[in-house]
Amino acid sequence: MASYLNRPSEQENIPLLRNRNIYSLNSLIRKYPINGFQDDNNNQKQITDNGEGNLNKCLTVFDIISYGIGSTVGAGVFVSIGIAISSYAGPGTLLSFLFSAIACLISAFCYSEFSARIPASGSAYTFAYVSLGEYMGWFVGWNLTLEYAISASAVARGWVGYFSVIFSIFGAKTPQFIQGYQINDWININPIAPLIIVFCTIILVFGIKDSARFNMIITCINILTILFFIVLGSIYVKVENWTPFLPFGFDGVFNACSVVFFSYVGFDSVTTLAGEVKNPKRDLPIGVIGSLVIATSLYIGVTLVLSGMVNFREVSQGSPLSDAFIHNGLDMKWAAMIIAFGTLTSLTASTLCCLIGQPRIYLQMAKDGLFFKKFGELNKKQVPVFGILFTCGFASLLAIILDLDNLTNMISIGTLLAFTCVCAGVVVMRYRNEDGSESGPIPSTLVLFVLFVVACVFGAASYNGWKIWIQIVLAVIQLALIILLCFKKQTLDKSTCNYFLCPLVPIIPCLGIIINTYFIMHLDSASFIRMAVWTVVGTIVYFVYSIRNSKLNNNNNNNSYIN
């Protein structure tokens, strides 16, 4: 990428970054230059993690894939798969996993381009900051931090809850301290749930290299457990259980997509490790896409075997894999026990990966001046200890007082919004000139905003069962907007790019916006309330602290983007 041009005589003609009153619209929409800028002391400020005092670059592509698998292959394969088979799609759930994988792959392409182009630890926060502006970056980062904390808490609750499965295998009653103490509909006190969070926090404090080794070990155990189920279970498959293959029709397959889609959510967390990857331009795209391919293969294999072992009407929703060896006339408690312990290791990996993302987003936000400086500090092992401990305390508190159902209902909207912003950001960056301008009378941001609004209405129409002609009209409008973007001139010179590029831009990213928005509009109202409340809190923090301390306030050369 070319370097910035320092041309003081043209400063007044460059619109993106300029010394100005911080409480203005321009401050909200200013973008962080990809190659950084010079501050008032002529020091070069970079958004990427390079130099001293930064994260330890020691991770390989195998570590990234391991983290990706650990993030995705958890509750999805051991819990959600049972719900999808028994209540939605039967053996056809494998099609649901395949369609959901394709939907996630669209967002993964966009993440891969950004993570290779901007290898910083902020993930979607950084991508949105560079492409859509400071407040949108803050909005994405702020909501993602809560999402990661809730995910870790939910997995911790699931980890404790799976001990009930182990007790049930031997016909024993689960102790009350494991079940938790129900206070009301929302609060269920469980003193054991934070133990796995604390354990994973200790591992993370030792450093990313040790954490990677530990994650590699438990991820291998996880994969071996799933392969054990597939191989042993295939011996007891009854082909007649696959008939009918689509007991609820294709409507059931697409309804199941809403259940299993979230089994893939988590691959994005590996992009928060960009600052610790030896060769991020090569390894991050391979890690993101590779982990999705492996996860999809495992999901499809488990679906085929499980739906073949047990009639879809009798598949357990709580612990489908272990129960398949007990309540199917087999009475193979030893196999069920192996599956149960493998599930615990899988949920341990998921907890570890959930806890990795949040402190690294805090770190990048603090480096950019948008969050408190304490979160930007590293110890001698180049570990953001304060951010890790803060995340541990926050996630542990949620895990103690909220039960699994309430936690899972709060997950996903922040992640899906991040997916949407990253997809939009890829399109914007393809059309933006070095000075921030675009060719043509209609800016891509306006077209994308209209596309997002129409996609929201389309998702609501589908969710509420509006008349089919309304949905068709909305679909045609979305298609027209994508075609409009296709006729705009892209400024990116692909021949000079030495990193991964998302294919078929703007079609692929726009499909990502539509798909992610569709899933957002199918979430329950509590998710929107949670996001609204958390966003209000975050906006207050932004205007009280972040906007006043942004590093872009000190920009000296007022340069904008480069390719």
Summary of the structure (lengths in Angstrom):
residues: 563
radius of gyration: 23.8
end to end distance: 6.0
largest distance: 82.3
contacts: 2068
relative contact order: 0.18
helix: 69%
strand: 2%
